[in-house]
Amino acid sequence: MSPRKRQVRPHTRSTAARTTTAALSAAALLTVGLAVATPAGAATGGTAAGLVTAAGSSDRPVAEDGTLTPRTIVTTDPELDDLNSMLRMLLYSNEIDLSGLVYSASQHHYSGDPDAGVAPFRWPAPDATLHIDTAVNAYEKVYPNLVAHDSRYPTPAHLRSLIKVGNIKNVGDMSQDTDGSNLIKAALLDDEPGQLFLEAWGGPNTIARALKSIEDEYKGTDQWDAIYQKIVKKTVLTSFGQQDTTFANYIKPNWPDIQNREVSTSIWGYGARGVALPADQVYLTPEWTRTNVSQVGPMGAEYRVWGDGKFMADGFDNEDYFGYQGLTAAQLTQLGYMVWTPPQAAGAFISEGDSSNFALHIDNGLRNWEDPSWGGWGGRQVVSATDPNRWTNRGAVDADPTGATPRDYPAARFWSAIQNDFAARLQWTTTADVDAVNHEPSVTIDDGVAIVARAGQDVDLTATLGDPDGDDVTLSWWNYKEAGTYPSAVTLSATSGTSTSFTVPADAQPGQTIHVIAEAKDDGAPALTSYQRVVVTVASAADDSAIPVIAKLPEIGTAEGNLAMTIADHGDGVQLSEARNLGDRIGLDGTLPKVSVTDTRNDHQAAGSGWSVAGRASAFTSDDGELSAGYLGWQPTADALRDGVVLGDEVLGTLSGGTGLAVPATLVSAPAAARLGSATVGADLHLEVPVDSPEGTYTSQLSVSLFPVD
């Protein structure tokens, strides 16, 4: 690659001004990193100097069509492929909004309960490091390299703050609240915008316990109907099989309207060799896996492969023979093992069965999470014939270029791109030199990704390509027939190059959709792929007796517009001032970057709504402790505001008698009558912490969100 100067990898969704634009029903949100160091000697009245450092900042992801991408909480058991999935997922934690990493049980693994006479089953030794912690420990070693490639990677301390122990004692255990179930409960009940995906990599029992706790608290009260509707609207449960009975016995009977997506694809799991395309079998071999995964840095070193000498449980486990080398199935059987999948050569790929859960959320342009029928790296699902809230990949059939329908092709068709992307990200972990490794190309659809067209109308599509490394990028176009609801294929005028077109078929019915994928691939090593999905919705036919007269009027309030928020460039975060000893507390101050809101929606789009901007902070965390977000307050400020736009009230920290920013607080708002135009505001930040707070550097994430309000 040719030399070039770049400190942080550009990203198609991150701009210098940190801009996010949201559709009406979505929210625009940006997270600002705050860091504060508490001084040594503070408890004895010592004077602090040079105490503040900057924390990394991150954007709450927004999809190409303006939709706020969902938060994700993972529940997981200690199966070896859960470790592999966790390692891969952390490499995408710059794009996935992780809100919880929770240990849970399953029919395959539980820790036991001595008080109830339940022995551990296939569970690690009491002094063993469990797999989430193993993955985060490895991530910590490579974090300085990863943030050189994308500043949105979360700190190891933040990831550790998400780790909780859920219901692990027995298969299907949901007998009591746990730290893990309480984390899920709080997320289900909060007012964060967007969907919440709950991923069951093992059994869904900890998720079930969170829902049961909510039902116990609210059912029979005046709040129940609203709580129920709020939760079923925001929640999507994804699972790799049903690894206990709590979904069937509790969740479905009591929460029937929660959407469940069954994502048990074969390509990600132990059965990958049975569905990988002939050209893609190489990505499962010892040679490819050693070169690109298991011998690449600390995270690769933790990745489980055949014959690595490692075992999952404390004591003999008759299902876990993956650590052995050179033994046949017959020899393993003689040793007492139940050989349920054929042994492979040492160093070969084993499994990442649960990766299809988070692969839905990888920001590759396919927007796999938005609709279960759309398909992508996490596979494609079809709806149950008897239950509109149950979706499964079983029965989802895609045709290959020959017209054949290979098993698991909806996910397997992407395997080479998936594995090469994984290999590239592992290379990122080995160096902070962004010029030494490859990064994915970018592709933007000039015409937008959501198009409305009538039957018989021509649809023209043009793409703009880019590559942060200066690599050559080739583009291919293809009609993803199975993802759309128009039942037949459409013919594209070109399948390569930056432009293509097609005619909406004459028999296309209003409301049906046609999906066209733009697939961009660079010539780097490994070659990386990005996509854009264009969804064309068929409009009602025009009256043949009428002559359409079209006029575009750009006047604000009548032409289609959007509701957008921009945060001024804040570098690596907000730097708080030098700490001041205030007697019974330590005080630090800072300034929120300017927040600008522009509303150009027309009346139909706005539907009578105004808008509001609110802020909320997470706890300040360090390697040694945590400080409450309630210690942080703010005073909204503005040089001038037009009539009707209202600044939020001052929020005092808890040491001054307020609630602090531990709960959402309004920064600025406008009713429907005053919504049009732009408004720019800021805020003075005030942090007050107890004088005996332990010394250290503490980091918080201050989330600022924009949303329409009635």
Beta strands, then each sheet from edge to edge (+ up, - down):
strand 1: 19-22
strand 2: 28-38
strand 3: 58-59
strand 4: 71-76
strand 5: 97-103
strand 6: 163-165
strand 7: 196-200
strand 8: 235-239
strand 9: 259-262
strand 10: 382-383
strand 11: 390-392
strand 12: 442-445
strand 13: 450-454
strand 14: 458-466
strand 15: 473-479
strand 16: 499-503
strand 17: 513-522
strand 18: 529-539
strand 19: 563-567
strand 20: 574-575
strand 21: 580-581
strand 22: 585-599
strand 23: 610-617
strand 24: 620-621
strand 25: 626-627
strand 26: 632-637
strand 27: 646-647
strand 28: 665-670
strand 29: 677-690
strand 30: 696-709
sheet 1: 1+ 19- 22+ 21-
sheet 2: 1+ 19- 22+ 29- 26+
sheet 3: 3+ 2- 20-
sheet 4: 3+ 2- 30+ 23- 28+ 27-
sheet 5: 6+ 5+ 4+ 7+ 8+ 9+ 11+ 10-
sheet 6: 12+ 14- 16+
sheet 7: 13+ 18+ 17- 15+
sheet 8: 24+ 25-
end
